[in-house]
Amino acid sequence: MIKYFLISICTILYTTGFIYAQQDSLSTSVDSTKSSTIWKNLKYDASNVVGGFLHTFSQPTRWQKDDYYKLAGTIAGVSLLYLVDEEADDFFQGHKEDIPIVVRDFGWYFGSPQNNYGITGGVYLFGLFTNNEKMRQAGVLMITSASAAGLIQQTTKTLIGRARPNAGLGKSYFKPFGGEAAYRSFPSGHTVLSVTTMYALSKQFSNPWIKTGFYIVGIISPVSRLWDGAHWLTDVALSTVLSIAIVEGIDSYLKQQNKYSYDKEFSQVYENQKDKINWSLKIGAYRLGLVGSF
């Protein structure tokens, strides 16, 4: 994950440098001013990526009582799902052939690092070169969230070494530092990338129905991994919770620090819209989803 994060940053820097090199002699003044703005914004956004990244890993030092309650609730919920991991795996794999191949393929490709970072990088570059602060903020949130969550999930995969369902070793087989793909089930990388990307994008809109559309797209990759027997239900569930928590933390950091002026306008709109539909994550034996309460 960090590899693709660095590739994204290097691509942005290279593209910016290329723009400098291609300045036309007849419009040097205008191009110079535009390039100066791009470079200034790039450095500012890069500092926010680093700040948000560090904020994520220092967040537990700022936890309040409610945060520990949420942690306890997450542990309890995942523990309950663990009891039915194998039954859930049978259920999802048993319905694999009922799902259109295009849906399963989309889930795999969308959650792959190279494709996902292409999307996040594209969003940011669009905002950078059009001087659109809202899109720059969205790109910073997406890149930072995916990178922070990606580092956590890659490290955890190695440390825990949980066997995948299709390895045929059962839900309780662990091989720490196993290294092989068969022992990298927990957590789900596809889930982390797809959920962070879509959840981060959804936060740029106040309309609850648009948000719902992003949520639905974001959940395709996690479920596709269940259909393919690549992950257990608990892998996907905890990865989803982790991704949402990281996006919320980084988004809060950017807003509380007033990193982007657009945040002030968005906060006012959000306050007027947030009471229309309240969203909550629902986890059950054979289901995982978001429920809106009117």
Secondary structure, 3 states (H helix, E strand, C coil): CHHHHHHHHHHHHHHHHHHHHCCCHHHHHHHHHHHHHHHHHHHHHHHHHHHHHHHHHHHHHHCCHHHHHHHHHHHHHHHHHHHCHHHHHHHHHHCHHHCCHHHHHHHHHHHCHHHHHHHHHHHHHHHHHCCCHHHHHHHHHHHHHHHHHHHHHHHHHHHHCECCHHHCCCCCCECCCCCCHHHCCCCCHHHHHHHHHHHHHHCCCCCHHHHHHHHHHHHHHHHHHHHCCCCCHHHHHHHHHHHHHHHHHHHHHHHHCCCCCHHHHHHHHHHHHCCCCEEEEEEECCEEEEEEEC
